[in-house]
Amino acid sequence: MMYLFQILTIFSSISSLIDQYTDFLHKYNKTFTDNGLDLYINNSKYVNDINNKNYSYELELNQFADIKYNSTPFKRKKCHNCFTNISNEIPSHINWTKKGVVTNVENQGSCGSCWAFSAIGSVEGYHAIKTNHLYNLSKQELVDCSRNYSNNGCEGGTMDGAFEYIINNGICTEKEYPYVASDNECQKCDPVLYISDYKDVVSNNETSLLYAVSLQPVSVAIEADTSSFQLYKNGIYSDINCGTDLDHGVLIVGYGYDKYYDLQYWIVKNSWGASWGENGYIRILRNSSDDAGICGINMMPSFPY
């Protein structure tokens, strides 16, 4: 009798997960697959396990619950205009989103254009700080037109390559050259701004990165292929196993301190839509024991000027 009860309990649990997966597919407008169901079930267990450990962050079954994220690795050939400035007057906290120099969170979709979103965010922020005018600039122009700058459209690119393109060609608005999440032929448009140059923050130097972020939003590369990162819901992300194989471009828009957890953190804007994380953002632990930072966030920062 006990054996039968155990079988019924297991069956009921699996049936409940299938029902949840069906609701999940409807919510995100996805199609049922056996592999997707297997990933969803595994991730459901993983999310429960992590959330029961009372870490400084929580996970959830979001749009990545039934897929495995893949992207192209980031590499820096050299340190361009290496930035190592350190100031004794760095603010204790700053949030550029509250200063009106950061545009709304968008979703890159299935196109590997994170590098373009990251670079554009830096340029938008810097220009808004200097001129008090916030443009929503074109990511699609970089996807389509910057292949001569070591970028490969939806197959990956670098923020530095994007900056070099904008130096030589300028950049148009999102309205004139809208994002379509696919590779297309380069279209002509009227650029609304140029940048003079860019700086690479010296690698693995969190103090220099902190100073740079106190001046403006900064582009960074991180490793984002771990389940804990993809399924992030809220809190201060502190998974030391996140890794340092850089594969995703994001934007640091500030930093702060959480009294409850007694932890310092970066405020990071992602390009996976506003339903991911904390309204499209993630707070990543700062001052970790690794010079590279959580997910390698200190390894490859850069910003325009």
C-alpha positions in Angstrom: 0.0 0.0 0.0 2.9 2.3 0.9 4.5 1.5 -2.5 1.4 2.4 -4.3 1.1 5.7 -2.4 4.7 6.6 -3.4 3.9 5.9 -7.0 0.8 8.0 -6.9 2.7 10.9 -5.2 5.5 10.8 -7.9 2.9 10.7 -10.7 1.0 13.6 -9.1 4.2 15.6 -8.8 5.2 15.0 -12.5 1.6 15.8 -13.6 1.8 19.1 -11.7 5.1 20.0 -13.4 3.7 19.2 -16.8 0.7 21.5 -16.0 3.1 24.2 -14.9 5.2 23.7 -18.1 2.0 24.1 -20.2 1.2 27.4 -18.4 4.9 28.4 -18.9 4.6 27.7 -22.7 1.5 29.8 -22.9 3.0 32.7 -21.0 6.1 32.9 -23.2 4.4 31.9 -26.4 6.6 28.8 -26.8 6.1 25.4 -28.4 6.2 22.1 -26.5 9.3 19.9 -26.9 10.5 16.9 -25.0 13.9 18.4 -24.4 12.3 21.7 -23.3 10.2 19.8 -20.8 13.3 17.9 -19.4 15.1 21.2 -19.0 12.1 22.8 -17.3 11.8 19.9 -14.8 15.5 20.0 -14.0 15.5 23.8 -13.6 12.4 23.6 -11.4 14.3 21.4 -9.0 17.4 23.6 -9.3 15.4 26.8 -8.5 13.8 25.2 -5.5 17.2 23.9 -4.2 18.8 27.3 -4.6 16.0 29.3 -3.1 15.9 27.0 0.0 19.5 27.9 0.8 18.8 31.5 1.8 21.4 33.0 -0.5 21.5 36.8 -1.1 19.6 36.2 -4.4 16.6 34.2 -5.6 15.9 32.4 -8.8 12.7 31.8 -10.8 11.5 29.8 -13.8 11.7 32.6 -16.4 12.0 32.6 -20.2 15.2 30.6 -20.0 13.7 27.7 -18.0 13.4 25.4 -21.0 16.5 26.5 -23.0 20.3 26.6 -22.7 21.8 30.0 -23.4 24.7 30.0 -25.9 26.8 32.9 -27.2 30.2 33.8 -28.7 33.2 34.4 -26.3 34.5 37.9 -25.8 38.2 38.7 -26.2 40.1 41.9 -25.8 43.1 42.2 -28.2 44.8 45.0 -26.2 44.0 47.7 -23.7 43.0 50.8 -25.7 43.7 54.1 -23.9 44.0 52.2 -20.6 42.0 53.8 -17.9 43.6 53.5 -14.4 42.5 56.7 -12.8 41.7 56.5 -9.1 40.0 59.3 -7.1 39.7 59.8 -3.4 36.3 61.4 -3.9 34.3 58.5 -5.3 30.6 58.7 -4.2 29.5 55.9 -1.8 26.7 55.0 -4.2 25.3 56.1 -7.6 22.4 55.0 -9.8 22.5 56.5 -13.3 19.0 55.3 -14.1 17.7 57.8 -11.5 19.5 60.6 -13.2 17.7 60.2 -16.5 20.6 59.1 -18.6 19.6 55.4 -19.2 17.0 54.3 -21.7 14.4 51.6 -21.0 15.3 48.0 -20.9 14.8 46.1 -24.2 15.0 42.5 -25.3 17.7 41.4 -27.8 15.7 38.3 -28.6 17.3 35.4 -30.4 20.0 37.7 -31.9 23.4 37.6 -30.3 23.6 41.4 -30.2 24.3 42.0 -26.5 27.5 43.7 -27.4 25.5 46.3 -29.4 23.1 46.9 -26.6 25.9 47.3 -24.1 27.9 49.8 -26.3 24.8 51.8 -27.2 23.9 52.1 -23.5 27.3 53.5 -22.7 27.1 56.1 -25.6 23.5 57.1 -24.6 24.5 57.6 -21.0 27.7 59.6 -21.7 26.0 61.8 -24.3 23.0 62.5 -21.9 25.4 63.4 -19.0 27.3 65.8 -21.2 24.3 67.4 -23.1 21.2 66.7 -20.9 19.6 65.1 -23.9 18.9 61.3 -23.9 18.8 59.7 -27.3 17.5 56.1 -27.9 20.1 55.0 -30.3 20.1 52.2 -32.9 21.4 48.8 -32.0 20.4 47.4 -35.4 22.7 49.8 -37.2 25.6 48.3 -35.3 24.4 44.7 -36.1 24.0 45.5 -39.8 26.8 47.9 -40.5 29.9 47.3 -38.2 31.2 44.1 -39.7 34.4 45.9 -40.8 35.1 46.5 -37.1 35.5 42.9 -36.0 31.8 42.5 -35.3 29.6 39.7 -36.7 26.0 40.9 -36.2 23.8 38.4 -34.5 26.7 36.0 -34.2 28.5 38.3 -31.8 30.8 41.3 -31.5 32.6 43.6 -29.1 31.8 46.9 -27.4 35.2 48.3 -28.5 34.4 47.4 -32.1 31.1 49.2 -31.7 32.8 52.3 -30.3 35.2 52.3 -33.2 32.3 52.2 -35.7 30.6 55.1 -34.0 33.8 57.2 -34.0 34.1 56.9 -37.7 30.4 56.7 -38.8 28.3 58.2 -36.0 25.1 56.5 -34.9 21.5 57.0 -35.8 18.4 56.9 -33.6 16.4 53.8 -32.8 13.3 55.5 -34.4 15.1 55.9 -37.8 16.8 52.5 -37.7 14.7 50.2 -35.5 15.8 46.9 -34.0 14.6 43.7 -35.7 16.7 41.1 -34.0 18.2 39.7 -37.2 21.1 40.2 -39.6 20.2 42.5 -42.5 21.9 44.7 -45.2 23.3 48.0 -43.9 20.9 50.8 -44.4 21.7 54.5 -44.8 20.5 56.8 -42.1 21.4 60.2 -40.6 23.7 60.0 -37.5 22.7 62.2 -34.6 26.0 61.9 -32.7 29.6 60.8 -32.9 32.1 59.9 -30.1 35.8 61.0 -30.1 37.3 57.9 -28.6 36.9 55.3 -25.9 38.8 53.9 -23.0 39.3 50.3 -21.7 39.5 50.1 -17.9 42.5 48.1 -16.9 41.5 44.5 -16.4 40.8 43.1 -12.9 41.0 46.5 -11.2 37.8 47.0 -9.4 38.8 50.4 -7.9 39.4 51.8 -11.4 36.1 50.4 -12.6 34.3 51.9 -9.6 35.7 55.3 -10.4 34.7 54.9 -14.1 31.1 54.1 -13.1 31.0 57.1 -10.8 31.6 59.2 -14.0 29.2 57.4 -16.4 27.6 54.1 -17.3 30.2 51.5 -18.4 30.1 48.6 -20.8 31.3 45.2 -19.4 31.5 41.6 -20.5 30.5 38.8 -18.2 29.9 35.0 -18.3 26.1 34.5 -18.5 25.7 30.9 -19.5 25.1 29.5 -16.0 21.7 28.5 -14.9 21.9 30.7 -11.8 22.5 33.8 -13.8 19.9 33.0 -16.5 17.2 32.2 -13.9 18.0 35.2 -11.6 14.9 36.8 -10.1 16.1 39.3 -7.5 18.7 40.1 -4.8 22.4 40.4 -4.9 23.8 37.8 -7.3 26.8 36.2 -5.6 27.4 32.8 -7.3 31.2 32.4 -7.2 30.8 29.6 -9.7 29.4 31.9 -12.3 32.8 31.7 -14.2 35.0 34.1 -16.2 34.5 32.8 -19.7 33.1 36.1 -21.0 30.2 35.6 -23.4 27.7 38.4 -22.8 27.8 42.2 -22.9 25.9 44.3 -20.3 26.0 47.8 -18.9 26.9 48.8 -15.3 24.7 51.8 -14.5 25.6 52.2 -10.8 26.7 50.7 -7.5 25.5 50.6 -3.9 25.3 48.8 -0.6 22.6 46.5 0.8 22.3 46.8 4.6 20.3 43.7 5.0 22.9 41.4 3.5 25.8 43.7 4.3 27.0 43.5 0.7 28.2 45.9 -1.9 26.9 45.5 -5.4 26.9 46.7 -9.0 23.7 47.7 -10.7 23.7 46.1 -14.1 21.3 46.7 -17.1 20.7 43.5 -19.2 19.1 43.2 -22.6 16.7 40.2 -21.9 13.6 42.3 -21.4 12.0 44.0 -18.4 10.4 40.7 -17.2 13.8 39.3 -16.4 15.4 39.9 -13.0 14.7 43.1 -11.3 12.8 44.8 -14.1 15.5 43.9 -16.5 18.4 44.6 -14.1 20.6 42.5 -11.9 22.6 43.5 -8.8 25.9 41.7 -8.9 28.2 41.3 -5.8 31.0 43.8 -5.7 34.2 43.3 -3.6 34.3 39.6 -4.1 37.4 37.5 -3.3 38.2 37.2 -7.0 40.0 40.1 -8.7 38.1 39.2 -11.9 34.8 39.8 -10.0 31.6 37.7 -10.1 31.1 36.4 -13.6 34.3 38.2 -14.7 32.7 41.6 -14.5 36.0 43.4 -13.8 37.8 41.8 -16.7 36.8 43.9 -19.8 35.2 47.2 -19.0 35.1 50.1 -21.5 33.4 53.4 -22.1 33.2 56.2 -24.7 34.4 59.8 -24.3 
